[in-house]
Amino acid sequence: MFNNKKILVVYYSRHNNTHRVAELIARTLGAKTERLIDKKDRSHLLSWFKGAFDEELKTPTTIQPLKNNPKNFDLIIIGTPIWDGICPAIKTFIKQNKTKIKKLALFITFGASPENAQYIMEKLSNKKPLATLEVQDRQIDNKEYIKKVKEFCKIINNKF
Ligand SMILES: Cc1cc2nc3c(=O)[nH]c(=O)nc-3n(C[C@H](O)[C@H](O)[C@H](O)COP(=O)(O)O)c2cc1C
């Protein structure tokens, strides 16, 4: 709860980078979290180099039922790792829930380039985000992400 408003952080994470960023955002804003579970086993996509350009990343997936109903929240903050674009679970979430999203903010984790993921998420959701955040893996390792998350939350605080 933030200023009496309800916030949900929705994210997918395979190797916990996005999870770490999501948890810090949620703690800072007093938000709930919803970690998406992709029903498709992607454990064979061991690394970006082996998996990123696999055709299966482009095909739609199904996700496990959500614990929270997005329509009960004033703001949804969506986080995706870059998997040669937005990861499949996040694409599915946005497609299934875009009419329930009142206000939106976005964050992205990536190894080399955030690509045009923000633009694609804006297009898919048909919403202009209040704030956006891009975190490179090395900024998680060296803890620079903490400052970036604080700035992101401050922007949300000012606009929300
Ligand atoms: C299957 C796969 C594909 C990836 N593709 C890209 C990519 O195209 N560009 C990039 O910059 N990073 C890519 N990465 C790196 C991830 O975006 C980055 O490590 C991210 O922080 C992972 O988030 P997670 O730990 O929450 O799963 C890829 C990683 C995996 C596992």
The ligand as an ORCA input file, in Angstrom:
! r2SCAN-3c Opt
* xyz 0 1
  C      17.155    -17.729    -22.660
  C      17.821    -16.404    -22.386
  C      17.847    -15.448    -23.387
  C      18.473    -14.191    -23.183
  N      18.503    -13.263    -24.202
  C      19.085    -12.059    -24.001
  C      19.124    -11.093    -25.046
  O      18.647    -11.328    -26.148
  N      19.715     -9.866    -24.785
  C      20.251     -9.569    -23.563
  O      20.749     -8.457    -23.386
  N      20.223    -10.471    -22.540
  C      19.656    -11.700    -22.731
  N      19.630    -12.633    -21.707
  C      20.142    -12.246    -20.398
  C      18.991    -11.934    -19.431
  O      18.097    -10.963    -19.976
  C      19.523    -11.347    -18.127
  O      20.532    -12.173    -17.606
  C      18.415    -11.159    -17.103
  O      18.928    -10.422    -16.006
  C      17.902    -12.485    -16.599
  O      16.873    -12.272    -15.660
  P      16.476    -13.394    -14.599
  O      17.701    -13.667    -13.761
  O      15.405    -12.758    -13.804
  O      16.021    -14.614    -15.319
  C      19.045    -13.882    -21.904
  C      19.014    -14.871    -20.903
  C      18.415    -16.122    -21.135
  C      18.407    -17.167    -20.046
*
